[in-house]
């Protein structure tokens, strides 16, 4: 448990550094948008390419990975249905659905899997699925939804040329064909991918400067639903599926619950800022779920271990 707390502390410190940089305007007034664009167009695609080309697709069938995937999908469906019934704004529907389905498997999931579950490989299939499937779909939807203007043809072209989608296709081709990527290409891509996490965290920290307290705007209902589904709904469903339904051993059920309890990824806030789709809702969702995640994981440890 000490390791999990350490992982959260590292993330918090990086966000704090971003906040201080933003508060002091060290990087200029447009730093947050610049870092967001850097993450979306360069570092995240590089991280995706490196991760997908080296991952083992067979890990996707492991129960500890399948259950969190199902809980994310269920949460996304639940939010989308409620949003339609309540007739929330289109941008809220889109960003809220993305927020409840994107767990922080990378910069938080890895230390949690390592120190809490004792096996970092447990989170690898979740990262693979998120980068190879969820991220390209989400980015395509945001590209079409965003206020970038242009005709339908121009928007479709923007989707198919999106760096995340392009990186995914190339990575899957490399993984399927076994083509050797030259070191002079693979190494710069790997190095740029390593920058993705700190860039995202710094951008998120900068975005908090001058922000009002969460829930101080008109999207309290969507925000509350995102937090409820992420911090309570997904972990509870994971326990139900892995335990009573599938009858998995205690350690497997515990791993599924912990991985399902991870908060919304900081990428969600960065994408929302980049495409200007409900950025405040995304930022507050990430902030609150990140604060609650350690509490949920500690509670799960007390009851399931």
N, C-alpha and C positions, 0 to 999 in steps of 0.2 A: 504493500500500500504506500510505503514511503516513495517508491519509484513513480507511482502514478501522480502523487502530489508534486514530485520534482518535475514531471513532465508538464503538468499544468503551470507550475511556477516559471518554467522556461518560456512557455508561450506567453504568459502574462508579462514577463519582463520585456520580451520583444515588442509586444503591443505597447507597453509603457514607453519604450524608446521611441516608437513612432509617434506617440502622443506628445512627448517632449519636443521632438523635431517639429511637429506641426504647431505646437504652442509657441515655439520660438521662431517659427517661419524660417528655419535653417535651410530648407530645401526650396523655398519659394512658395508662393501662394497656390501654384498649380501642381504641387508635388504629388498629392493624392491621386489625381487623375493620370499623371505621367506614370506613376508606379503601377496603377491599375492597368493601363495600356501595355506596359512592359510585361506584366504578369500574363495578360490575356494573349498577347501576340507573340511573345518570345519564350519566356521562362517556363510557363505551364505546358505549352506544346513540346518543349524539349524534355521536361520531366515525364510527360506522357509517353513520348517516343521511347525513352530509355526504360521506363517501367514495363511497358507492354511487350517490348522486344525481348526482355529477359525473364518475364513471368511464366509460370507453369499453368496453362489453362485448366489442367486437371484438378487444381486446387479449388476451382469454382464449385465442385460437387460436394465439398466438405460441409457437414451439417452446421458447423460453427460459422460458416460463411453464408450458406443458403438461407438460414433463418433471419439474420440481419437484413439480407437483401429483400426478403419477403416482407419484413416489418416496414422497411422504407417504402416499398411499393404500396402497402396497405395504408400507410400514413399519407402518402401523396394522393391516393384515391379518396380517402376520407376528407382531406382538406379541399380537394377540387369539388367534391359533391356539396359540402357545406357552403363553399364560396359561391357556387352556382345558385343554390337555394336562397342564400342571403343576398344575392345579386351584388356582390362586392365588385369593385372596379376591376377592369381587365388586367391591369398591371399588378394588382394585389393578388388576383387569382393565379397569375403566372409565377410571380416571385414567391408567393407563399407555398405553392406546390413544390417548387424547386427547393426551398429552404427546409421543408420537413423531410425531404428525401436524400439530402446530401450530408452524410455524416462526416465528421472530421477524421477520416481514416489515415491521412498522411502524417501531418505534423503532430497530431495528438494520438491517433490510433496506434502508431508504431511504439511510442514509449509506454502506452497503457498495455498493449499486447506483450511487450517485453517484460515489464516490471510487475504487472498485476496478474497476467495470465501465464507468464513464463515462456512464451513462444511468440516471437515477432512474426513468424510465418503465418500465423492465424489471420492477420490483417491483410496479407498480400493479395488474396483473391478479391477482397472488397475494394482495394485500391484499383486492381485491374478492371473490375466491372465498372467502377465509377469513372475511370479515365477513358476506358474503351467504349463504353455504351452511354452512360448517363451524361457525362460532360459534353460530348458532341451533340446529343439531342437537345440538352438544355441551351447550349450556345446557339444552336440553329433557331430554336424558338425565340430566344432573346434577340437574335439578329433580325428576325422577321417582326418582332414586337417593338423593337427600339425605335426611337425618333430620328433615325438617320436619314429618313427621307428617301426619294427615288421611286422609280416604277417597280412593279412586281418583278420584272425581269432583272432589274438591278439588285433587288433584295435577294432573289434566288441566287444570283451570281455571288453575292456577298456571303451567303450561307455555304455554298459549295467550295468557296475559296477561304473559308474561315480557318485560321491556323490550327486550331484544336482539332477540327475535323480532318484536315489534311494530314496532320501528324498521326492521328489515329489510323487512317487508311494506310499510310506508309508503314507504320509499326506493325499492323496486322499482316501486311504483305511480306515484310521481312521475317516475321515470326512463322508464317505459313510456308514460305519458300526456303528459309534457311540461308538467305543471301548474307554474305559477310559484309558488314559495314566497315569501311577502312578506318583505321585508328584516327587519322587526321580529321575525319568527319565525326566519328562516334565520340571522341574525347571532348571536343568543344561543346557538343550537344549535351553530354553528361554534366559538364561544368555549369553550363547555363541552367540546366534542370535543377542543380543543387541550390541555385539562387532563388528558385520559385517560392519556397516556403517563407524565407525571411522577407522577401519583397511583399508578399501578400500580407504578412503580419504587420509590417511597417505601414503599409497603405491603410490597413484597418485601424491601426493606432492613430494615424493622422486624421482619419475620417471622424474620430470621436471628438476632436477639438471643436468646441462651440456647440456640440450636440445637446439638446435638452434631455432630461431624464426619460428613460423608456416609458412608453405609454402616454406621453403628453400630447399626442396628436390624434387624429381621427381614426386611426387603424387599430384601436385597442382590441377589438374583436378578433381580427385576423392574427394579431400578435399573440393574444392569449391562446388561441387554438394551436398555433405553431409550437408554442412552449409546452402546452399540454400533450400534444401528440409526440413531441420529441423527448420530453423528460419523463413522461408517464406511459403514454400509449405504446410506443415502440418497445421499451423494456418489458412491460407487462405482457405484450403479445409474444415477445421472444421467449419468455418463461413458459407461457402456455403452449407454444408450438414445440419447443425443444423438450419440455418435461412431459406433461400429461399426454400430448398428442403423439409425438414421435417416440417418447420413452427413452430419450438419450441419457447417458450417464450424467451424474452431477457436474463433473468438470466441463462437459460439453455444453450443458444447459447454462452454466455459469458464464462461460465464454460468450455464448450467444447473447445473453442479457447485457453483459458489459459492453460488447461491441455495438449493441443496439442503443445503448445509453449515451453514446458519444454525441457531442453537440453539433450544431450546424457548422459546416466548414466556412472558414474565413473567405474562401473563394466566392461564396455566395454574395457576400457584401461587395467584393471587388467587381464581380460581374455586374451587379445591380448598378454600381457607380459608373462603370464603363458604358453600359447601354442605357443608363438613366431610366431604369424600370424599378419603381418603388425602392429607391436606395435606402431611405430611412427605415422602412419595415425590415429590409434585409439586415441592415446594420444592427438594429435592436434585437432581432431574432438571434443573430450570432452571439451578441453580448450576453443576453440572458441565459441562453441554453449552455453557454460555456461556463457561466457562473454556477449553474445548477448541476452540471454533469458530475463534478467530484462528489457532491452530496448523494446523487443517485447511485454512483458506483460504490461508494462506501456503504450505503444501505444494502445494496445487492450483495456485497461481500459479507456483511453481518448476517444476512438471512440465508444465503446459499452456500457458505463455506463452513 
